[in-house]
Amino acid sequence: MISVPAMLFDLIQAPLRWQVLNAGLQLDLFDRLTDGCDVAELAASLGLDQRRLMVVLDALCAMELLDKQGCRYQLAASAAPYLRSDSDRSLRPMLQTLPLLRHADVLAVLRGEGAETPPDLSDPAFWDRSAASLRSFHRGMGVDLMIGLLESLPEWPSVRRVLDLGAGSETLALRIIDQRPQRTVTVLDLPPLAARIAGAVDDRVRVISGDFNETDLGGPHDLIWASMTLYFARDLTAVLRKARQALAAGGVFVSLHEGLTRQKTAPESHVIGRLVPALRGVNVSFEHGQIATALRQAGFAEVESRQVATPFGLIELDVARGEG
Ligand SMILES: C[S@@+](CC[C@H](N)C(=O)[O-])C[C@H]1O[C@@H](n2cnc3c(N)ncnc32)[C@H](O)[C@@H]1O
């Protein structure tokens, strides 16, 4: 556990880390430095002062995103998959859009200064605009974790038909099918994001375009996966009941959402990550046990819940089985 003085001192540095990374993104440094480059050459090509550029490059080295050899800087091998724009696992679309939602002058927002337009998470166009960011999150970090969680289920080896509710991208569906081509995956998402997903898959993936509050979920499915999407259920129990009815006998429903504890003050990653949207009036987090309770109310006989440590914070995994 980090001491309070150490934590407070670290907070002085924390915003600078983001700003240094952001400078690197804006200047396209990570693509420019993929094969290494001399600082004088780089400064000339960017029209920047060499001394100042070196200060920023050294900071990126301190953050282990670049390597330095004399006056030559190169993108670090461990960072390259996530920071090169041409990499399958590039996190750049996420890094360039998520901060627009998460960062703000907190004091100004708290004081109600400036024209604040809250993001409208119920607007399908909002999710369509988030498509590149979601795909990048999935490819760069999310889907590895999700596949690991699916593989931890005893049912997984026998699962043939999967529904990904509020999928956000085709990435998980394609990974599931690549693992075992006999599987079929249906993804459900709002139009126009669903149309975008349909354009990125072949006939191995079925796409349902609609709102899960109203649309038929198809089926029967052996497994229904719902990750960070159930906030948009108008009646959570009703949506979960509909999901239960769309499962085959012996089917399993899996939810991955945060579960806030300590009177909604933990885990820190979620409380801080969703602070600015919450200040602007958009507060969608679930509390610990809320989904498990709704799953039981929806008629599932058995609900198993556990906390999962992820690179984006502690998340609650709820696995529901059986008829109530
Ligand atoms: C935060 S993203 C989560 C994406 C993905 N499941 C994940 O865990 O990364 C929320 C997703 O839910 C979808 N969504 C929001 N409201 C929905 C609704 N009423 N019906 C279907 N999908 C919805 C959004 O379009 C988006 O793809």
PDBQT file of the ligand as one rigid body, heavy atoms in Angstrom, charges set to zero:
ROOT
HETATM    1  C1  LIG A 401     -19.397   0.514 -23.173  1.00  0.00    +0.000 C 
HETATM    2  S1  LIG A 401     -19.799  -0.300 -24.659  1.00  0.00    +0.000 S 
HETATM    3  C2  LIG A 401     -19.366  -1.977 -24.270  1.00  0.00    +0.000 C 
HETATM    4  C3  LIG A 401     -18.926  -2.763 -25.466  1.00  0.00    +0.000 C 
HETATM    5  C4  LIG A 401     -18.418  -4.157 -25.150  1.00  0.00    +0.000 C 
HETATM    6  N1  LIG A 401     -19.483  -5.025 -24.729  1.00  0.00    +0.000 N 
HETATM    7  C5  LIG A 401     -17.328  -4.104 -24.105  1.00  0.00    +0.000 C 
HETATM    8  O1  LIG A 401     -17.469  -4.684 -23.035  1.00  0.00    +0.000 OA
HETATM    9  O2  LIG A 401     -16.304  -3.463 -24.355  1.00  0.00    +0.000 OA
HETATM   10  C6  LIG A 401     -21.579  -0.351 -24.630  1.00  0.00    +0.000 C 
HETATM   11  C7  LIG A 401     -22.161  -1.040 -25.832  1.00  0.00    +0.000 C 
HETATM   12  O3  LIG A 401     -23.567  -1.240 -25.618  1.00  0.00    +0.000 OA
HETATM   13  C8  LIG A 401     -24.263  -0.862 -26.784  1.00  0.00    +0.000 C 
HETATM   14  N2  LIG A 401     -25.624  -0.472 -26.401  1.00  0.00    +0.000 N 
HETATM   15  C9  LIG A 401     -26.004   0.612 -25.677  1.00  0.00    +0.000 A 
HETATM   16  N3  LIG A 401     -27.328   0.608 -25.495  1.00  0.00    +0.000 NA
HETATM   17  C10 LIG A 401     -27.809  -0.494 -26.110  1.00  0.00    +0.000 A 
HETATM   18  C11 LIG A 401     -29.117  -1.032 -26.286  1.00  0.00    +0.000 A 
HETATM   19  N4  LIG A 401     -30.171  -0.428 -25.763  1.00  0.00    +0.000 N 
HETATM   20  N5  LIG A 401     -29.252  -2.168 -27.010  1.00  0.00    +0.000 NA
HETATM   21  C12 LIG A 401     -28.162  -2.768 -27.555  1.00  0.00    +0.000 A 
HETATM   22  N6  LIG A 401     -26.889  -2.321 -27.401  1.00  0.00    +0.000 NA
HETATM   23  C13 LIG A 401     -26.723  -1.184 -26.697  1.00  0.00    +0.000 A 
HETATM   24  C14 LIG A 401     -23.441   0.286 -27.351  1.00  0.00    +0.000 C 
HETATM   25  O4  LIG A 401     -23.744   0.541 -28.706  1.00  0.00    +0.000 OA
HETATM   26  C15 LIG A 401     -22.032  -0.239 -27.122  1.00  0.00    +0.000 C 
HETATM   27  O5  LIG A 401     -21.618  -1.061 -28.163  1.00  0.00    +0.000 OA
ENDROOT
TORSDOF 0
